[in-house]
């Protein structure tokens, strides 16, 4: 039984484990009920005594759009298994019919796992990613999921998310994490120096940043670096030791020692009238 987080990275872990078994012992995947996954909520919405539970982000977003949920409901995002309380864990295990899902083999399994992971099929993977329809997700109100359904309706969401957070966008040259940093700095009107570690906490609170603090502080530091080869224009000011060209910025001081603020030119590039 695979017990991974319910987010995109959890889907990736499931895919890697399935690929590992398929590569070395494919006959195991053909055994009915051999491999299972344990699903947990990724979003819970509560209002009074009413509760709505979602196992996928697209389902939650569709529901939020329909019911204008943000204004009336309390929304809790479950980053990983550690977010659930002991009482919630007992609730999950007492309802295995809902949370335990089997994987099953079919004729498309070999081809679709090869498509998702084989080095020689990069071009096929590009076509696969382009073919995804908006709002794709797995309906978990089932007892069993085919491997090809998992790849085409869940693993593909990770691949898209991985691209969007790894490749700068052509509109502004930024990744989502950098955009969240800039949005939060504008919201805070960050014209006075603030410690990078403190700014990271503010960004997490105001921009729904769901990843680790270490990666966020590194993003802030990278946006403030101004040595040759770092940024064409640094949007944040490097108030302290933000690294040198000699080590590509890896010698930056700890986030609790360095400060930053918005560079004056930043508000010329991103004019307040466009907010």
C-alpha positions in Angstrom: 0.0 0.0 0.0 1.4 3.4 -1.1 0.8 6.0 1.6 2.0 9.3 0.0 0.9 12.9 0.4 -2.2 13.8 -1.6 -0.5 16.7 -3.5 1.3 16.6 -6.9 4.5 15.4 -5.4 2.7 12.5 -3.7 1.4 11.6 -7.2 5.0 11.6 -8.4 6.1 9.3 -5.7 3.2 6.9 -6.5 4.3 7.0 -10.2 8.0 6.3 -9.4 7.1 3.3 -7.2 4.8 1.9 -9.9 7.5 2.4 -12.5 10.1 0.7 -10.2 7.9 -2.4 -9.9 7.0 -2.3 -13.6 10.7 -2.2 -14.6 12.0 -5.0 -12.4 9.0 -7.2 -11.6 6.1 -6.4 -14.1 4.3 -9.6 -13.2 3.6 -8.3 -9.7 1.5 -5.5 -11.1 -0.7 -8.0 -12.9 -1.7 -9.6 -9.5 -5.2 -8.3 -8.7 -5.0 -6.2 -5.4 -1.2 -6.5 -5.1 -0.7 -2.7 -5.1 -3.0 -0.3 -3.4 -3.0 3.4 -2.5 -4.2 5.1 0.7 -5.9 8.4 -0.2 -6.4 11.3 2.3 -8.1 14.7 1.9 -6.1 17.5 0.4 -8.7 20.2 1.2 -11.4 20.3 3.9 -14.0 23.0 3.9 -16.2 23.6 7.0 -19.1 25.9 7.8 -20.9 25.3 11.1 -21.7 21.6 11.2 -21.3 21.1 7.4 -18.1 19.7 6.0 -16.9 19.2 2.5 -13.9 16.9 1.8 -11.9 16.9 -1.4 -9.2 14.4 -2.6 -8.1 16.5 -5.6 -7.5 20.2 -6.2 -9.5 20.4 -9.4 -12.6 19.0 -7.6 -12.1 21.6 -4.9 -11.7 24.5 -7.4 -14.8 23.5 -9.3 -16.8 23.4 -6.1 -15.4 26.7 -4.9 -16.3 28.4 -8.2 -19.8 27.0 -8.0 -20.5 27.9 -4.4 -18.4 31.0 -4.0 -16.9 29.1 -1.1 -14.1 31.4 0.0 -16.4 34.0 1.6 -18.5 31.6 3.7 -16.4 28.5 4.4 -13.3 27.9 6.4 -10.7 26.3 4.0 -7.9 24.1 5.3 -5.2 22.8 2.9 -3.6 19.5 3.9 0.0 19.8 2.8 0.8 16.2 3.7 0.0 13.3 6.0 1.5 15.2 8.9 -1.2 17.8 8.7 -3.9 15.4 9.8 -4.6 15.0 13.5 -4.7 11.7 15.4 -8.5 11.8 15.4 -8.6 12.4 11.7 -6.1 9.5 11.1 -8.4 7.2 13.1 -11.3 8.4 11.0 -9.5 7.5 7.8 -8.6 4.0 9.0 -12.1 3.3 10.2 -13.4 4.1 6.6 -11.1 1.9 4.5 -13.8 1.5 1.9 -13.3 5.2 1.1 -9.6 5.6 1.6 -8.2 2.3 0.2 -8.0 2.1 -3.6 -6.7 -0.8 -5.5 -4.6 -0.5 -8.7 -5.4 -2.9 -11.6 -3.7 -3.9 -14.8 -5.1 -3.7 -18.3 -3.7 -3.8 -21.9 -2.7 -0.2 -22.0 -0.5 -0.4 -18.8 2.8 -1.3 -20.5 2.5 1.4 -23.1 1.4 4.2 -20.7 4.1 3.6 -18.1 6.7 3.5 -20.9 5.3 6.8 -22.2 5.5 8.5 -18.7 9.0 7.4 -17.8 11.1 6.2 -20.7 13.9 8.5 -21.8 13.5 7.6 -25.5 9.9 8.9 -25.5 10.4 12.6 -24.8 8.5 13.8 -27.9 5.6 11.5 -27.1 5.5 12.9 -23.6 5.2 16.5 -25.0 2.2 15.4 -27.0 0.8 13.7 -23.9 1.2 16.9 -21.9 -0.4 19.0 -24.6 -3.4 16.7 -24.8 -4.5 17.3 -21.1 -7.9 18.9 -20.7 -8.4 21.6 -18.1 -10.1 20.2 -14.9 -8.7 16.7 -15.3 -8.8 14.6 -12.2 -9.4 11.0 -10.9 -12.8 10.4 -9.4 -11.9 8.4 -6.2 -15.5 7.2 -5.6 -14.3 3.8 -6.9 -12.8 0.6 -5.5 -10.1 0.3 -8.1 -8.1 2.5 -10.6 -6.4 1.3 -13.7 -2.7 2.1 -14.0 -3.3 4.0 -17.3 -6.1 6.0 -15.6 -3.7 7.0 -12.9 -1.0 8.1 -15.4 -3.4 10.0 -17.7 -5.6 11.7 -15.0 -3.3 12.1 -11.9 0.4 11.8 -12.8 -0.1 14.2 -15.7 -1.2 16.9 -13.2 2.2 16.5 -11.5 4.0 16.8 -14.8 2.2 20.1 -15.6 2.8 21.5 -12.1 6.4 20.5 -12.3 6.8 22.4 -15.6 5.0 25.5 -14.3 7.2 25.8 -11.2 10.5 25.0 -13.0 10.2 26.9 -16.3 9.9 30.8 -16.2 6.7 32.0 -17.7 7.0 34.0 -21.0 4.7 36.8 -19.7 6.9 38.0 -16.9 9.9 35.6 -16.8 9.0 34.3 -13.4 8.1 31.0 -11.7 5.1 30.8 -9.3 7.3 31.1 -6.2 9.0 34.3 -7.5 5.6 35.7 -8.4 4.3 35.0 -4.8 7.4 36.8 -3.4 6.8 39.9 -5.5 3.0 39.9 -4.8 3.6 39.8 -1.1 6.3 42.5 -1.2 3.8 44.8 -3.1 1.1 44.0 -0.6 3.4 44.8 2.3 4.7 47.9 0.6 8.2 46.7 1.4 10.2 49.9 1.1 12.0 49.4 4.5 14.5 46.7 5.1 13.0 43.4 6.5 14.8 40.2 7.5 14.6 37.6 4.8 13.4 34.9 7.4 10.6 37.2 8.5 9.6 38.1 4.9 9.3 34.3 4.2 6.8 33.9 7.0 4.7 36.8 5.6 4.8 35.4 2.1 3.6 31.9 3.4 0.7 33.6 5.1 -0.4 35.9 2.4 0.2 34.0 -0.8 -0.8 30.3 0.0 2.8 29.1 -0.4 2.6 25.4 0.3 6.3 24.3 0.1 9.3 24.5 2.5 10.6 27.7 4.1 14.2 26.8 2.9 13.2 26.9 -0.7 11.2 30.1 -0.2 14.1 32.0 1.5 16.4 30.8 -1.3 14.0 32.2 -3.8 14.0 35.6 -2.0 17.9 35.6 -1.8 18.1 34.7 -5.6 15.8 37.6 -6.5 18.1 40.0 -4.7 21.4 38.9 -6.0 23.2 41.4 -8.2 26.6 39.9 -9.1 27.5 39.2 -12.7 25.6 36.2 -14.0 22.7 36.3 -11.4 19.9 38.7 -12.4 19.6 41.1 -15.4 17.7 43.3 -12.9 17.4 42.4 -9.3 13.9 43.2 -8.1 14.8 43.1 -4.4 17.8 44.8 -2.7 20.7 42.7 -1.3 21.1 44.2 2.2 23.8 42.0 3.5 25.9 39.2 2.1 23.8 37.6 -0.7 26.6 35.6 -2.3 29.3 36.1 -4.8 30.0 35.3 -8.4 32.9 33.0 -7.3 30.4 30.4 -5.9 27.3 31.3 -7.9 25.5 32.7 -4.9 25.8 29.6 -2.8 28.0 31.5 -0.3 25.0 33.7 0.7 24.6 34.3 4.5 21.8 32.6 6.4 18.3 34.1 5.9 18.2 35.1 9.6 21.2 37.4 9.0 20.3 39.2 5.7 17.7 41.9 5.0 15.9 42.9 1.8 13.4 45.4 0.4 11.9 46.4 -3.0 14.4 48.0 -5.4 13.2 51.5 -6.5 13.2 50.3 -10.2 10.8 47.4 -9.4 7.7 49.7 -9.1 8.7 51.2 -12.5 8.6 47.8 -14.1 5.5 46.7 -12.3 3.5 50.0 -12.1 1.0 50.3 -9.2 -1.7 51.3 -11.8 -1.5 47.7 -13.1 -2.1 46.1 -9.7 
